[in-house]
Amino acid sequence: MTLAEPEERDNTVGHAGLGVRAYITDRYFIRAEVKDYKIFTTRSTNEEATEWKIGLSIFF
């Protein structure tokens, strides 16, 4: 006996992103990135998600 049917999760996804990298010195740099995701569903509304990243990199 099945109590609930699983939701269909075979959806198309599109995304766009933008990033920046700035050198602090020759060995250190900081970077930032943002991505916007759109999940196209069969329902009346699509899902949206935004991803933010920030990082510090060091060369040895």
N, CA, C, O and CB atoms as a CASP TS submission, in Angstrom:
PFRMAT TS
TARGET T0000
AUTHOR 0000-0000-0000
METHOD Language model
MODEL 1
PARENT N/A
ATOM      1  N   MET     1       0.841  -1.173   0.000  1.00  0.00           N
ATOM      2  CA  MET     1       0.000   0.000   0.000  1.00  0.00           C
ATOM      3  C   MET     1       0.897   1.251   0.000  1.00  0.00           C
ATOM      4  O   MET     1       1.802   1.362   0.826  1.00  0.00           O
ATOM      5  CB  MET     1      -0.962  -0.010   1.225  1.00  0.00           C
ATOM      6  N   THR     2       0.648   2.177  -0.914  1.00  0.00           N
ATOM      7  CA  THR     2       1.408   3.418  -1.026  1.00  0.00           C
ATOM      8  C   THR     2       0.606   4.560  -0.427  1.00  0.00           C
ATOM      9  O   THR     2      -0.537   4.799  -0.818  1.00  0.00           O
ATOM     10  CB  THR     2       1.764   3.717  -2.500  1.00  0.00           C
ATOM     11  N   LEU     3       1.205   5.265   0.522  1.00  0.00           N
ATOM     12  CA  LEU     3       0.505   6.374   1.177  1.00  0.00           C
ATOM     13  C   LEU     3       0.671   7.689   0.436  1.00  0.00           C
ATOM     14  O   LEU     3      -0.219   8.538   0.467  1.00  0.00           O
ATOM     15  CB  LEU     3       0.998   6.532   2.594  1.00  0.00           C
ATOM     16  N   ALA     4       1.815   7.864  -0.235  1.00  0.00           N
ATOM     17  CA  ALA     4       2.069   9.109  -0.954  1.00  0.00           C
ATOM     18  C   ALA     4       2.900   8.804  -2.191  1.00  0.00           C
ATOM     19  O   ALA     4       3.784   7.947  -2.171  1.00  0.00           O
ATOM     20  CB  ALA     4       2.789  10.147  -0.045  1.00  0.00           C
ATOM     21  N   GLU     5       2.605   9.509  -3.244  1.00  0.00           N
ATOM     22  CA  GLU     5       3.372   9.384  -4.476  1.00  0.00           C
ATOM     23  C   GLU     5       4.528  10.375  -4.434  1.00  0.00           C
ATOM     24  O   GLU     5       4.322  11.530  -4.063  1.00  0.00           O
ATOM     25  CB  GLU     5       2.474   9.625  -5.724  1.00  0.00           C
ATOM     26  N   PRO     6       5.736   9.962  -4.803  1.00  0.00           N
ATOM     27  CA  PRO     6       6.854  10.919  -4.821  1.00  0.00           C
ATOM     28  C   PRO     6       6.657  11.959  -5.917  1.00  0.00           C
ATOM     29  O   PRO     6       6.081  11.685  -6.970  1.00  0.00           O
ATOM     30  CB  PRO     6       8.196  10.184  -5.026  1.00  0.00           C
ATOM     31  N   GLU     7       7.148  13.145  -5.640  1.00  0.00           N
ATOM     32  CA  GLU     7       7.043  14.240  -6.588  1.00  0.00           C
ATOM     33  C   GLU     7       8.013  14.035  -7.741  1.00  0.00           C
ATOM     34  O   GLU     7       9.138  13.582  -7.532  1.00  0.00           O
ATOM     35  CB  GLU     7       7.309  15.580  -5.898  1.00  0.00           C
ATOM     36  N   GLU     8       7.585  14.367  -8.967  1.00  0.00           N
ATOM     37  CA  GLU     8       8.465  14.264 -10.131  1.00  0.00           C
ATOM     38  C   GLU     8       9.564  15.307 -10.007  1.00  0.00           C
ATOM     39  O   GLU     8       9.278  16.496  -9.866  1.00  0.00           O
ATOM     40  CB  GLU     8       7.671  14.450 -11.460  1.00  0.00           C
ATOM     41  N   ARG     9      10.825  14.871 -10.059  1.00  0.00           N
ATOM     42  CA  ARG     9      11.953  15.791  -9.912  1.00  0.00           C
ATOM     43  C   ARG     9      12.861  15.761 -11.128  1.00  0.00           C
ATOM     44  O   ARG     9      14.068  15.962 -10.998  1.00  0.00           O
ATOM     45  CB  ARG     9      12.753  15.453  -8.665  1.00  0.00           C
ATOM     46  N   ASP    10      12.315  15.518 -12.291  1.00  0.00           N
ATOM     47  CA  ASP    10      13.073  15.520 -13.540  1.00  0.00           C
ATOM     48  C   ASP    10      12.827  16.855 -14.243  1.00  0.00           C
ATOM     49  O   ASP    10      12.139  16.917 -15.261  1.00  0.00           O
ATOM     50  CB  ASP    10      12.666  14.310 -14.461  1.00  0.00           C
ATOM     51  N   ASN    11      13.400  17.917 -13.683  1.00  0.00           N
ATOM     52  CA  ASN    11      13.145  19.265 -14.162  1.00  0.00           C
ATOM     53  C   ASN    11      14.382  19.848 -14.846  1.00  0.00           C
ATOM     54  O   ASN    11      15.513  19.448 -14.570  1.00  0.00           O
ATOM     55  CB  ASN    11      12.705  20.164 -13.007  1.00  0.00           C
ATOM     56  N   THR    12      14.138  20.794 -15.736  1.00  0.00           N
ATOM     57  CA  THR    12      15.204  21.505 -16.421  1.00  0.00           C
ATOM     58  C   THR    12      15.676  22.657 -15.545  1.00  0.00           C
ATOM     59  O   THR    12      14.873  23.347 -14.917  1.00  0.00           O
ATOM     60  CB  THR    12      14.730  22.018 -17.803  1.00  0.00           C
ATOM     61  N   VAL    13      16.993  22.855 -15.512  1.00  0.00           N
ATOM     62  CA  VAL    13      17.588  23.908 -14.684  1.00  0.00           C
ATOM     63  C   VAL    13      18.406  24.833 -15.575  1.00  0.00           C
ATOM     64  O   VAL    13      19.123  24.377 -16.466  1.00  0.00           O
ATOM     65  CB  VAL    13      18.476  23.301 -13.549  1.00  0.00           C
ATOM     66  N   GLY    14      18.295  26.125 -15.330  1.00  0.00           N
ATOM     67  CA  GLY    14      19.128  27.122 -16.000  1.00  0.00           C
ATOM     68  C   GLY    14      19.779  28.002 -14.947  1.00  0.00           C
ATOM     69  O   GLY    14      19.194  28.240 -13.890  1.00  0.00           O
ATOM     70  N   HIS    15      20.981  28.488 -15.222  1.00  0.00           N
ATOM     71  CA  HIS    15      21.628  29.371 -14.257  1.00  0.00           C
ATOM     72  C   HIS    15      22.505  30.390 -14.960  1.00  0.00           C
ATOM     73  O   HIS    15      22.983  30.182 -16.075  1.00  0.00           O
ATOM     74  CB  HIS    15      22.457  28.564 -13.261  1.00  0.00           C
ATOM     75  N   ALA    16      22.695  31.499 -14.264  1.00  0.00           N
ATOM     76  CA  ALA    16      23.600  32.560 -14.721  1.00  0.00           C
ATOM     77  C   ALA    16      24.419  32.996 -13.518  1.00  0.00           C
ATOM     78  O   ALA    16      23.924  33.019 -12.391  1.00  0.00           O
ATOM     79  CB  ALA    16      22.812  33.780 -15.354  1.00  0.00           C
ATOM     80  N   GLY    17      25.664  33.337 -13.765  1.00  0.00           N
ATOM     81  CA  GLY    17      26.530  33.715 -12.652  1.00  0.00           C
ATOM     82  C   GLY    17      27.463  34.844 -13.018  1.00  0.00           C
ATOM     83  O   GLY    17      27.689  35.147 -14.190  1.00  0.00           O
ATOM     84  N   LEU    18      27.999  35.457 -11.976  1.00  0.00           N
ATOM     85  CA  LEU    18      28.945  36.548 -12.133  1.00  0.00           C
ATOM     86  C   LEU    18      29.959  36.437 -11.004  1.00  0.00           C
ATOM     87  O   LEU    18      29.600  36.183  -9.855  1.00  0.00           O
ATOM     88  CB  LEU    18      28.226  37.942 -12.126  1.00  0.00           C
ATOM     89  N   GLY    19      31.224  36.629 -11.341  1.00  0.00           N
ATOM     90  CA  GLY    19      32.267  36.533 -10.328  1.00  0.00           C
ATOM     91  C   GLY    19      33.322  37.602 -10.524  1.00  0.00           C
ATOM     92  O   GLY    19      33.461  38.183 -11.600  1.00  0.00           O
ATOM     93  N   VAL    20      34.066  37.845  -9.444  1.00  0.00           N
ATOM     94  CA  VAL    20      35.134  38.826  -9.484  1.00  0.00           C
ATOM     95  C   VAL    20      36.299  38.294  -8.657  1.00  0.00           C
ATOM     96  O   VAL    20      36.100  37.618  -7.647  1.00  0.00           O
ATOM     97  CB  VAL    20      34.650  40.212  -8.957  1.00  0.00           C
ATOM     98  N   ARG    21      37.510  38.605  -9.094  1.00  0.00           N
ATOM     99  CA  ARG    21      38.733  38.216  -8.391  1.00  0.00           C
ATOM    100  C   ARG    21      39.613  39.453  -8.283  1.00  0.00           C
ATOM    101  O   ARG    21      39.863  40.140  -9.273  1.00  0.00           O
ATOM    102  CB  ARG    21      39.482  37.043  -9.131  1.00  0.00           C
ATOM    103  N   ALA    22      40.083  39.728  -7.065  1.00  0.00           N
ATOM    104  CA  ALA    22      40.927  40.904  -6.833  1.00  0.00           C
ATOM    105  C   ALA    22      42.181  40.460  -6.093  1.00  0.00           C
ATOM    106  O   ALA    22      42.099  39.828  -5.040  1.00  0.00           O
ATOM    107  CB  ALA    22      40.161  42.007  -6.023  1.00  0.00           C
ATOM    108  N   TYR    23      43.339  40.794  -6.649  1.00  0.00           N
ATOM    109  CA  TYR    23      44.616  40.458  -6.022  1.00  0.00           C
ATOM    110  C   TYR    23      44.936  41.462  -4.930  1.00  0.00           C
ATOM    111  O   TYR    23      44.910  42.672  -5.156  1.00  0.00           O
ATOM    112  CB  TYR    23      45.750  40.420  -7.067  1.00  0.00           C
ATOM    113  N   ILE    24      45.237  40.950  -3.746  1.00  0.00           N
ATOM    114  CA  ILE    24      45.649  41.794  -2.623  1.00  0.00           C
ATOM    115  C   ILE    24      47.162  42.018  -2.704  1.00  0.00           C
ATOM    116  O   ILE    24      47.634  43.150  -2.597  1.00  0.00           O
ATOM    117  CB  ILE    24      45.252  41.144  -1.251  1.00  0.00           C
ATOM    118  N   THR    25      47.918  40.929  -2.895  1.00  0.00           N
ATOM    119  CA  THR    25      49.359  40.967  -3.157  1.00  0.00           C
ATOM    120  C   THR    25      49.627  39.948  -4.254  1.00  0.00           C
ATOM    121  O   THR    25      48.687  39.414  -4.844  1.00  0.00           O
ATOM    122  CB  THR    25      50.213  40.659  -1.851  1.00  0.00           C
ATOM    123  N   ASP    26      50.903  39.670  -4.535  1.00  0.00           N
ATOM    124  CA  ASP    26      51.224  38.659  -5.540  1.00  0.00           C
ATOM    125  C   ASP    26      50.808  37.254  -5.107  1.00  0.00           C
ATOM    126  O   ASP    26      50.588  36.389  -5.954  1.00  0.00           O
ATOM    127  CB  ASP    26      52.710  38.681  -5.836  1.00  0.00           C
ATOM    128  N   ARG    27      50.697  37.018  -3.798  1.00  0.00           N
ATOM    129  CA  ARG    27      50.396  35.674  -3.290  1.00  0.00           C
ATOM    130  C   ARG    27      48.983  35.518  -2.742  1.00  0.00           C
ATOM    131  O   ARG    27      48.557  34.390  -2.495  1.00  0.00           O
ATOM    132  CB  ARG    27      51.372  35.318  -2.218  1.00  0.00           C
ATOM    133  N   TYR    28      48.249  36.588  -2.547  1.00  0.00           N
ATOM    134  CA  TYR    28      46.915  36.532  -1.957  1.00  0.00           C
ATOM    135  C   TYR    28      45.903  37.172  -2.898  1.00  0.00           C
ATOM    136  O   TYR    28      46.157  38.222  -3.486  1.00  0.00           O
ATOM    137  CB  TYR    28      46.893  37.234  -0.583  1.00  0.00           C
ATOM    138  N   PHE    29      44.752  36.518  -3.028  1.00  0.00           N
ATOM    139  CA  PHE    29      43.657  37.180  -3.715  1.00  0.00           C
ATOM    140  C   PHE    29      42.335  36.764  -3.089  1.00  0.00           C
ATOM    141  O   PHE    29      42.216  35.696  -2.489  1.00  0.00           O
ATOM    142  CB  PHE    29      43.674  36.852  -5.218  1.00  0.00           C
ATOM    143  N   ILE    30      41.355  37.628  -3.243  1.00  0.00           N
ATOM    144  CA  ILE    30      40.008  37.385  -2.739  1.00  0.00           C
ATOM    145  C   ILE    30      39.092  37.258  -3.949  1.00  0.00           C
ATOM    146  O   ILE    30      39.280  37.928  -4.965  1.00  0.00           O
ATOM    147  CB  ILE    30      39.530  38.534  -1.768  1.00  0.00           C
ATOM    148  N   ARG    31      38.103  36.393  -3.820  1.00  0.00           N
ATOM    149  CA  ARG    31      37.174  36.205  -4.933  1.00  0.00           C
ATOM    150  C   ARG    31      35.754  36.133  -4.408  1.00  0.00           C
ATOM    151  O   ARG    31      35.525  35.711  -3.274  1.00  0.00           O
ATOM    152  CB  ARG    31      37.518  34.933  -5.734  1.00  0.00           C
ATOM    153  N   ALA    32      34.807  36.540  -5.224  1.00  0.00           N
ATOM    154  CA  ALA    32      33.388  36.495  -4.875  1.00  0.00           C
ATOM    155  C   ALA    32      32.615  36.061  -6.102  1.00  0.00           C
ATOM    156  O   ALA    32      32.988  36.384  -7.230  1.00  0.00           O
ATOM    157  CB  ALA    32      32.878  37.876  -4.350  1.00  0.00           C
ATOM    158  N   GLU    33      31.545  35.334  -5.880  1.00  0.00           N
ATOM    159  CA  GLU    33      30.742  34.810  -6.980  1.00  0.00           C
ATOM    160  C   GLU    33      29.287  34.731  -6.542  1.00  0.00           C
ATOM    161  O   GLU    33      28.998  34.416  -5.388  1.00  0.00           O
ATOM    162  CB  GLU    33      31.257  33.416  -7.433  1.00  0.00           C
ATOM    163  N   VAL    34      28.384  35.013  -7.448  1.00  0.00           N
ATOM    164  CA  VAL    34      26.956  34.856  -7.208  1.00  0.00           C
ATOM    165  C   VAL    34      26.352  34.132  -8.412  1.00  0.00           C
ATOM    166  O   VAL    34      26.680  34.444  -9.556  1.00  0.00           O
ATOM    167  CB  VAL    34      26.261  36.243  -6.968  1.00  0.00           C
ATOM    168  N   LYS    35      25.470  33.166  -8.150  1.00  0.00           N
ATOM    169  CA  LYS    35      24.772  32.435  -9.200  1.00  0.00           C
ATOM    170  C   LYS    35      23.275  32.462  -8.909  1.00  0.00           C
ATOM    171  O   LYS    35      22.853  32.345  -7.759  1.00  0.00           O
ATOM    172  CB  LYS    35      25.293  30.971  -9.305  1.00  0.00           C
ATOM    173  N   ASP    36      22.493  32.615  -9.950  1.00  0.00           N
ATOM    174  CA  ASP    36      21.035  32.605  -9.848  1.00  0.00           C
ATOM    175  C   ASP    36      20.520  31.403 -10.625  1.00  0.00           C
ATOM    176  O   ASP    36      20.769  31.293 -11.826  1.00  0.00           O
ATOM    177  CB  ASP    36      20.409  33.940 -10.386  1.00  0.00           C
ATOM    178  N   TYR    37      19.816  30.516  -9.969  1.00  0.00           N
ATOM    179  CA  TYR    37      19.288  29.299 -10.575  1.00  0.00           C
ATOM    180  C   TYR    37      17.788  29.418 -10.779  1.00  0.00           C
ATOM    181  O   TYR    37      17.081  29.967  -9.933  1.00  0.00           O
ATOM    182  CB  TYR    37      19.612  28.078  -9.710  1.00  0.00           C
ATOM    183  N   LYS    38      17.306  28.904 -11.897  1.00  0.00           N
ATOM    184  CA  LYS    38      15.880  28.782 -12.183  1.00  0.00           C
ATOM    185  C   LYS    38      15.589  27.307 -12.463  1.00  0.00           C
ATOM    186  O   LYS    38      16.221  26.703 -13.330  1.00  0.00           O
ATOM    187  CB  LYS    38      15.454  29.694 -13.399  1.00  0.00           C
ATOM    188  N   ILE    39      14.651  26.738 -11.744  1.00  0.00           N
ATOM    189  CA  ILE    39      14.240  25.357 -11.959  1.00  0.00           C
ATOM    190  C   ILE    39      12.866  25.407 -12.601  1.00  0.00           C
ATOM    191  O   ILE    39      11.898  25.848 -11.981  1.00  0.00           O
ATOM    192  CB  ILE    39      14.227  24.527 -10.616  1.00  0.00           C
ATOM    193  N   PHE    40      12.784  24.957 -13.838  1.00  0.00           N
ATOM    194  CA  PHE    40      11.548  25.005 -14.604  1.00  0.00           C
ATOM    195  C   PHE    40      10.727  23.759 -14.293  1.00  0.00           C
ATOM    196  O   PHE    40      11.126  22.645 -14.633  1.00  0.00           O
ATOM    197  CB  PHE    40      11.838  25.116 -16.126  1.00  0.00           C
ATOM    198  N   THR    41       9.588  23.950 -13.653  1.00  0.00           N
ATOM    199  CA  THR    41       8.742  22.843 -13.219  1.00  0.00           C
ATOM    200  C   THR    41       7.469  22.795 -14.052  1.00  0.00           C
ATOM    201  O   THR    41       7.204  23.689 -14.855  1.00  0.00           O
ATOM    202  CB  THR    41       8.401  22.973 -11.725  1.00  0.00           C
ATOM    203  N   THR    42       6.692  21.749 -13.851  1.00  0.00           N
ATOM    204  CA  THR    42       5.399  21.616 -14.532  1.00  0.00           C
ATOM    205  C   THR    42       4.284  22.263 -13.731  1.00  0.00           C
ATOM    206  O   THR    42       3.139  22.295 -14.181  1.00  0.00           O
ATOM    207  CB  THR    42       5.074  20.145 -14.777  1.00  0.00           C
ATOM    208  N   ARG    43       4.602  22.781 -12.546  1.00  0.00           N
ATOM    209  CA  ARG    43       3.597  23.472 -11.731  1.00  0.00           C
ATOM    210  C   ARG    43       3.376  24.884 -12.263  1.00  0.00           C
ATOM    211  O   ARG    43       4.001  25.284 -13.244  1.00  0.00           O
ATOM    212  CB  ARG    43       4.031  23.517 -10.242  1.00  0.00           C
ATOM    213  N   SER    44       2.502  25.627 -11.628  1.00  0.00           N
ATOM    214  CA  SER    44       2.176  26.973 -12.117  1.00  0.00           C
ATOM    215  C   SER    44       3.301  27.979 -11.858  1.00  0.00           C
ATOM    216  O   SER    44       3.343  29.027 -12.503  1.00  0.00           O
ATOM    217  CB  SER    44       0.893  27.464 -11.461  1.00  0.00           C
ATOM    218  N   THR    45       4.216  27.679 -10.924  1.00  0.00           N
ATOM    219  CA  THR    45       5.348  28.578 -10.669  1.00  0.00           C
ATOM    220  C   THR    45       6.649  27.801 -10.752  1.00  0.00           C
ATOM    221  O   THR    45       6.686  26.606 -10.458  1.00  0.00           O
ATOM    222  CB  THR    45       5.215  29.259  -9.285  1.00  0.00           C
ATOM    223  N   ASN    46       7.711  28.474 -11.151  1.00  0.00           N
ATOM    224  CA  ASN    46       9.047  27.879 -11.189  1.00  0.00           C
ATOM    225  C   ASN    46       9.760  28.148  -9.873  1.00  0.00           C
ATOM    226  O   ASN    46       9.413  29.084  -9.153  1.00  0.00           O
ATOM    227  CB  ASN    46       9.871  28.437 -12.378  1.00  0.00           C
ATOM    228  N   GLU    47      10.753  27.331  -9.560  1.00  0.00           N
ATOM    229  CA  GLU    47      11.526  27.510  -8.339  1.00  0.00           C
ATOM    230  C   GLU    47      12.758  28.349  -8.647  1.00  0.00           C
ATOM    231  O   GLU    47      13.288  28.307  -9.758  1.00  0.00           O
ATOM    232  CB  GLU    47      11.928  26.142  -7.729  1.00  0.00           C
ATOM    233  N   GLU    48      13.211  29.116  -7.652  1.00  0.00           N
ATOM    234  CA  GLU    48      14.388  29.963  -7.797  1.00  0.00           C
ATOM    235  C   GLU    48      15.316  29.742  -6.615  1.00  0.00           C
ATOM    236  O   GLU    48      14.862  29.478  -5.501  1.00  0.00           O
ATOM    237  CB  GLU    48      13.989  31.453  -7.909  1.00  0.00           C
ATOM    238  N   ALA    49      16.612  29.849  -6.856  1.00  0.00           N
ATOM    239  CA  ALA    49      17.613  29.750  -5.792  1.00  0.00           C
ATOM    240  C   ALA    49      18.787  30.646  -6.157  1.00  0.00           C
ATOM    241  O   ALA    49      19.144  30.768  -7.329  1.00  0.00           O
ATOM    242  CB  ALA    49      18.082  28.269  -5.581  1.00  0.00           C
ATOM    243  N   THR    50      19.382  31.268  -5.154  1.00  0.00           N
ATOM    244  CA  THR    50      20.552  32.124  -5.341  1.00  0.00           C
ATOM    245  C   THR    50      21.691  31.589  -4.475  1.00  0.00           C
ATOM    246  O   THR    50      21.495  31.268  -3.303  1.00  0.00           O
ATOM    247  CB  THR    50      20.228  33.614  -4.981  1.00  0.00           C
ATOM    248  N   GLU    51      22.885  31.496  -5.068  1.00  0.00           N
ATOM    249  CA  GLU    51      24.063  30.984  -4.369  1.00  0.00           C
ATOM    250  C   GLU    51      25.124  32.075  -4.319  1.00  0.00           C
ATOM    251  O   GLU    51      25.472  32.660  -5.344  1.00  0.00           O
ATOM    252  CB  GLU    51      24.618  29.706  -5.064  1.00  0.00           C
ATOM    253  N   TRP    52      25.639  32.346  -3.113  1.00  0.00           N
ATOM    254  CA  TRP    52      26.708  33.331  -2.903  1.00  0.00           C
ATOM    255  C   TRP    52      27.944  32.603  -2.422  1.00  0.00           C
ATOM    256  O   TRP    52      27.849  31.696  -1.595  1.00  0.00           O
ATOM    257  CB  TRP    52      26.281  34.433  -1.881  1.00  0.00           C
ATOM    258  N   LYS    53      29.118  32.993  -2.934  1.00  0.00           N
ATOM    259  CA  LYS    53      30.398  32.432  -2.489  1.00  0.00           C
ATOM    260  C   LYS    53      31.398  33.567  -2.328  1.00  0.00           C
ATOM    261  O   LYS    53      31.399  34.533  -3.092  1.00  0.00           O
ATOM    262  CB  LYS    53      30.931  31.360  -3.498  1.00  0.00           C
ATOM    263  N   ILE    54      32.249  33.429  -1.316  1.00  0.00           N
ATOM    264  CA  ILE    54      33.370  34.360  -1.140  1.00  0.00           C
ATOM    265  C   ILE    54      34.550  33.529  -0.649  1.00  0.00           C
ATOM    266  O   ILE    54      34.376  32.624   0.166  1.00  0.00           O
ATOM    267  CB  ILE    54      33.017  35.538  -0.122  1.00  0.00           C
ATOM    268  N   GLY    55      35.732  33.829  -1.136  1.00  0.00           N
ATOM    269  CA  GLY    55      36.886  33.029  -0.761  1.00  0.00           C
ATOM    270  C   GLY    55      38.172  33.821  -0.756  1.00  0.00           C
ATOM    271  O   GLY    55      38.280  34.877  -1.380  1.00  0.00           O
ATOM    272  N   LEU    56      39.146  33.287  -0.038  1.00  0.00           N
ATOM    273  CA  LEU    56      40.475  33.856   0.033  1.00  0.00           C
ATOM    274  C   LEU    56      41.443  32.768  -0.403  1.00  0.00           C
ATOM    275  O   LEU    56      41.406  31.663   0.137  1.00  0.00           O
ATOM    276  CB  LEU    56      40.806  34.390   1.473  1.00  0.00           C
ATOM    277  N   SER    57      42.297  33.054  -1.357  1.00  0.00           N
ATOM    278  CA  SER    57      43.277  32.081  -1.858  1.00  0.00           C
ATOM    279  C   SER    57      44.686  32.583  -1.589  1.00  0.00           C
ATOM    280  O   SER    57      44.979  33.777  -1.660  1.00  0.00           O
ATOM    281  CB  SER    57      43.077  31.820  -3.374  1.00  0.00           C
ATOM    282  N   ILE    58      45.560  31.603  -1.272  1.00  0.00           N
ATOM    283  CA  ILE    58      46.948  31.907  -0.951  1.00  0.00           C
ATOM    284  C   ILE    58      47.842  30.989  -1.786  1.00  0.00           C
ATOM    285  O   ILE    58      47.632  29.777  -1.820  1.00  0.00           O
ATOM    286  CB  ILE    58      47.229  31.733   0.585  1.00  0.00           C
ATOM    287  N   PHE    59      48.832  31.567  -2.454  1.00  0.00           N
ATOM    288  CA  PHE    59      49.807  30.790  -3.218  1.00  0.00           C
ATOM    289  C   PHE    59      51.057  30.579  -2.382  1.00  0.00           C
ATOM    290  O   PHE    59      51.533  31.506  -1.726  1.00  0.00           O
ATOM    291  CB  PHE    59      50.157  31.495  -4.551  1.00  0.00           C
ATOM    292  N   PHE    60      51.596  29.348  -2.401  1.00  0.00           N
ATOM    293  CA  PHE    60      52.837  29.048  -1.677  1.00  0.00           C
ATOM    294  C   PHE    60      53.981  28.869  -2.647  1.00  0.00           C
ATOM    295  O   PHE    60      55.110  28.610  -2.230  1.00  0.00           O
ATOM    296  CB  PHE    60      52.679  27.790  -0.811  1.00  0.00           C
TER
END
